[in-house]
Amino acid sequence: MLWKGKSVQVFPISIAYRLFGNFANTISHKLNLSEIIVRSGLKISPQGYCSIFLFYLLLIVLPASTIASILLLILFSSFLFLVLPPLCALFVFLVFHFYPRVRISLRVSGVESELPFISTYFSMLSLSHVPLFRGFERLSSQNVFPWFKFESEVFFTDYKFFSKDPMQSIKFLAYNHPCKDFRDYLDSYIRSVESGGYPSSSLMDYTLKLGERFSNKLKNFASDVNVFGDLIVTLFLFLPLGLIGIFMIMNPLNALLFLKLYAFIFTPLIAFSIFIIIDYSQLKFPFRFSNYKRVLLFSIPSFFITLLILLNLGVSFPLLFTISSTVLLAPLSIFHEYNVIKCRVIDSGLSKFIRDISDYIKVGLSVENALILASSRSYGKALDDIIRSINLSLTSSMKSISDIFNDIISRVNSWFAKRIFWLFGEAVSTGGGRSEIFSHLSKFCWEYNEFKRRVENELKLYILVGYFSSLMLIFVSYQLIGFLSFFEFGYSIPSQIIFFNVDKSVIIELNSTINSMIILTSFFIGILVGKISGGTIFAGFKHALVSCYICILGIYGGARLW
C-alpha cells in the first residue's frame, strides 16, 4: 500500500469487489467508513476498501494461517498453535481498522507543517491578484511541498473530473479535510468571497498573525513538554527504582521475573506509547526520511555481523546492546548531526539574505540588481555560493526562472531553505519582483526562523533530564544491590529468632537483570528526550547512545566506587 495519496494497488480491486462487493457494502455502512476514507485521502471507495480486506482475510490470511497451524501442531504436538488463525485474523482486522486513521493523522501533521509556507504563498498570489485555484494548480506540479501537492491533486480531481466550479471544489476540500487549521483557513477565504469582500485581506490577515500563532503554539507545547518530562522521570526512574527496592527486599526470587518483564516488555511498550503521544502533540517541522535510507542500508549488515560476533564471544547484555546499537545508530546519528549543523548555517544566513533583497527592492532596484548587491555581502560560504549561482543564472542563463530555482532546490539539504527558495522563485515569476511581495516573504522568513530558534532553545534543557535520570538509576540501583549483598552469608536477629539469607547466585542473576534493565531504560530515555528536543527519532539516537555509554561507565567503572 502506498502512502502519498496513491490508490491501493495491491491487486485488481475489481476482482475483490466482484467476489465480496455486497458483503463489503454492508460492512462499510455498518462501520460508517465513508467519512473516514474521504478524510484519509485514500483514492478508493469504502466498498472497495472493505472488499480488499475480505479478500485478504478470507482467501489469503485464514487459509495460510490454518495450514501453518496444522503443520505446527503435527510437528510439535502442541494445541497452542491453534490460536494462530484467530490471531492472524485479528491482526488483519486491526490493520484494516487503523490504516485510514493513521493516514488521517499523517495527513494532518503533514499539512500543519507546510501550512505556514503555503499561506505565505497564497498571500503572495493575492497581492498579485492571482486566484487561489491557480495556486493549487502550481502546487500540483512541484515536489517541495509533498503534502500540499497531494491536497492540490484532491482539489483538481474534484474540479476537473467532476466539472465543478473552483469555489465548490474549495468548499469540498474545506468540508472534508481533517486538519482544523487548514479548514479554518479555507473557510475564512470562502466567507470573504461570498460576502463580496477582498479575499486577499483574509489571506494576508492569516499570514500576518503567524508570529502570534507561533508564540501560542510554543507556549502550549512547552506546557505539554513539562508533562512529558514528568512522565519520563516517573516511569523510567521512580518506577524501576520502586520495583527494585520493593521486590528485591521482600522477595528476591520473584523480583527476577518482575524485573525481566519490566525491562524487556513493559519498558519498550511504555516508551513506544510516550513516543506516539509526543509525536502527536509536537510542533511539526517538515522532515524527509528518504535521505537516511542509504546510511541505514550500510548500517544494517554491519549491525548483524557485530551482533553475531558479540554473541559468539559471550559478552554481557549491556555491552552487547551498547556496541551493536552503536554500529547500527552511530552512522545515522553522525549523518543527522552533520545535516543539522550544515542546515543551521544556511538557515540563519537565509533570513538576512531575504531581508536584504526586500530592502534593496523597496528602494527601487530590480531583482537582478538586488542579487548583485547581495552577492557582494557574506551570508556564510554555502549560501554565498548559492546566491552567486542564482545571480549568474538570472543574468546569463537561458533557463526559465522555475528551472533555475529547481536546480538550486535540488542542491540544498535544508528543508527550510528549499521552501524559501521555492517561494523566492514564485515571488519573481508570479509576483514580478514587487516590493510588497518580497517584504511579505521577508517578514515570514524572519518570524519562522526565529520561532525555530526559540523552540530549540526552550527544549535543550530536557536533554539534561535524560542524562540525570540515567545517572540516578545506576546510583540508586547499586546502592540497593549492595544492601542485598549484606545478606549473602545470612543475617539473624537472636531476640526474635529471625534468620534471613540470600543465595549468591540469586544476587549475581539479580545484578545482571538490573544491569540489563538500566541499559534498556536509559536507551529509551535518550530516544524520548531526543525526540522532544530535536523533533525526530534521529535526534534521539545520539542521546540514546550517550546514555548507554554513561550506563556502561557506571556499571563497569563507577559501580565499584559506589
Summary of the structure (lengths in Angstrom):
residues: 562
radius of gyration: 29.3
end to end distance: 53.7
largest distance: 100.7
contacts: 1777
relative contact order: 0.08
helix: 83%
strand: 1%
